[in-house]
Amino acid sequence: MTELLSLTNDSEVLFRQVHPDLMDGEVPASSGFLPTPGDNDELSVDRSSITTAGAAFSLYTSGGRRSAAVFGVTVGEFRAEGIPCREDPIPQSPTAPANPAHAIADYKQHGSNQQKKIAKRLKQKAVFRGKLHP
C-alpha cells in the first residue's frame, strides 16, 4: 500500500463543497467545515494544485451529490488550527469516477467541542476568501 503524503505547501487552497442545506444565502454554515459523524473525523477536500474549483464542483455533483458552493481553506490555515492535511486520491470504481485531487483534513486530534470552534474559525477564513465556484 502506498503511503499517503502530508500536504506541506501552506499556500495551497483546499476546496470544500458546501451542501445547499448548509448555506444561508451566500454564507456557508460553519458545519460545512466540520466532519460529519460518519466521516471518522476527516473532512474531504480537493487540492487546488491538481484541480480547479469549477472542475471539483463538476466532479462532485456529477454523481448526484449536491453542492451549492465551493469555498477554500489553505493548508496553512488548517495547520494553524492543528489540523494536518494529507493526500487521499480516490481511484476509479464501477460506480464513481476517479478523483486524484481528493485530500483529507484530519480533525482526529480534537474533541467534538473543539472541532466546532475550529470549524467556525475556518469558515470565517473561507468567507473572507470568498466563494470560489459557481
MOQUIBEL-V300992 format. One record per pair of residues at least 6 apart in sequence whose C-alpha atoms are under 8 Angstrom apart, sorted by sequence separation. I is the first residue (numbers start at 1). J is the second residue. D is the distance in whole Angstrom. If there is no record, write none. Layout:
# MOQUIBEL-V300992
I,J,D ; I,J,D
This chain:
# MOQUIBEL-V300992
22,28,6 ; 23,29,6 ; 35,41,5 ; 60,66,8 ; 61,67,7 ; 78,84,7 ; 79,85,8 ; 91,97,7 ; 92,98,4 ; 22,29,5 ; 35,42,6 ; 60,67,8 ; 78,85,7 ; 91,98,5 ; 92,99,7 ; 35,43,5 ; 90,98,5 ; 91,99,6 ; 107,115,7 ; 22,31,7 ; 34,43,7 ; 75,84,8 ; 89,98,8 ; 90,99,5 ; 91,100,7 ; 18,28,7 ; 22,32,6 ; 33,43,7 ; 46,56,7 ; 57,67,7 ; 75,85,7 ; 89,99,6 ; 90,100,6 ; 89,100,4 ; 57,69,8 ; 88,100,8 ; 89,101,6 ; 90,102,6 ; 19,32,7 ; 57,70,7 ; 88,101,8 ; 89,102,5 ; 18,32,6 ; 87,101,8 ; 88,102,5 ; 89,103,6 ; 17,32,8 ; 87,102,7 ; 88,103,4 ; 16,32,8 ; 87,103,4 ; 88,104,6 ; 16,33,8 ; 53,70,6 ; 86,103,6 ; 87,104,6 ; 85,103,7 ; 86,104,5 ; 85,104,6 ; 86,105,7 ; 85,105,4 ; 86,106,8 ; 84,105,6 ; 85,106,6 ; 83,105,6 ; 84,106,6 ; 83,106,6 ; 84,107,8 ; 83,107,6 ; 83,109,8 ; 78,105,7 ; 82,109,8 ; 16,44,7 ; 17,45,8 ; 16,45,5 ; 15,45,5 ; 16,46,7 ; 14,45,6 ; 15,46,5 ; 14,46,5 ; 15,47,6 ; 14,47,5 ; 15,48,7 ; 63,96,7 ; 13,47,7 ; 14,48,6 ; 12,47,7 ; 13,48,5 ; 12,48,6 ; 13,49,8 ; 12,49,7 ; 81,118,7 ; 15,53,6 ; 59,97,8 ; 17,57,7 ; 59,99,8 ; 15,56,8 ; 17,60,8 ; 78,122,8 ; 23,68,7 ; 77,122,7 ; 20,66,7 ; 19,66,6 ; 20,67,6 ; 19,67,4 ; 20,68,5 ; 18,67,5 ; 19,68,5 ; 20,69,8 ; 73,122,7 ; 17,67,6 ; 18,68,6 ; 19,69,7 ; 50,100,8 ; 51,101,6 ; 17,68,7 ; 18,69,5 ; 50,101,5 ; 17,69,6 ; 18,70,6 ; 49,101,8 ; 73,125,7 ; 17,70,5 ; 18,71,7 ; 48,101,8 ; 73,126,6 ; 16,70,5 ; 17,71,7 ; 47,101,5 ; 72,126,5 ; 15,70,6 ; 16,71,5 ; 46,101,5 ; 47,102,6 ; 71,126,6 ; 15,71,6 ; 16,72,6 ; 46,102,5 ; 47,103,7 ; 71,127,7 ; 15,72,5 ; 16,73,8 ; 45,102,6 ; 46,103,6 ; 72,129,7 ; 14,72,5 ; 15,73,7 ; 44,102,7 ; 45,103,5 ; 71,129,8 ; 72,130,8 ; 13,72,6 ; 14,73,5 ; 44,103,6 ; 45,104,6 ; 71,130,7 ; 72,131,8 ; 13,73,5 ; 14,74,6 ; 44,104,5 ; 45,105,7 ; 71,131,5 ; 72,132,7 ; 13,74,4 ; 14,75,7 ; 43,104,6 ; 44,105,7 ; 70,131,6 ; 71,132,5 ; 12,74,5 ; 13,75,6 ; 42,104,6 ; 43,105,5 ; 69,131,7 ; 70,132,5 ; 71,133,7 ; 11,74,6 ; 12,75,6 ; 42,105,6 ; 43,106,6 ; 69,132,7 ; 70,133,5 ; 10,74,6 ; 11,75,6 ; 12,76,8 ; 42,106,5 ; 43,107,7 ; 69,133,6 ; 70,134,7 ; 10,75,5 ; 11,76,6 ; 41,106,6 ; 42,107,6 ; 69,134,6 ; 9,75,7 ; 10,76,4 ; 41,107,5 ; 42,108,7 ; 8,75,7 ; 9,76,7 ; 10,77,7 ; 41,108,5 ; 7,75,7 ; 40,108,8 ; 10,79,8 ; 35,107,8 ; 57,133,7 ; 7,84,8 ; 6,84,7 ; 7,85,6 ; 54,132,8 ; 6,85,6 ; 7,86,5 ; 53,132,6 ; 54,133,6 ; 6,86,4 ; 7,87,7 ; 53,133,6 ; 54,134,7 ; 5,86,6 ; 6,87,6 ; 34,115,7 ; 4,86,7 ; 5,87,6 ; 34,116,7 ; 4,87,6 ; 4,88,7 ; 31,116,7 ; 34,119,5 ; 30,116,8 ; 33,119,5 ; 32,119,8 ; 33,120,8 ; 31,119,7 ; 30,119,5 ; 31,120,8 ; 33,122,7 ; 30,120,5 ; 33,123,6 ; 32,123,8 ; 30,122,8 ; 30,123,5 ; 29,123,7 ; 28,123,7 ; 28,127,8 ; 27,127,7
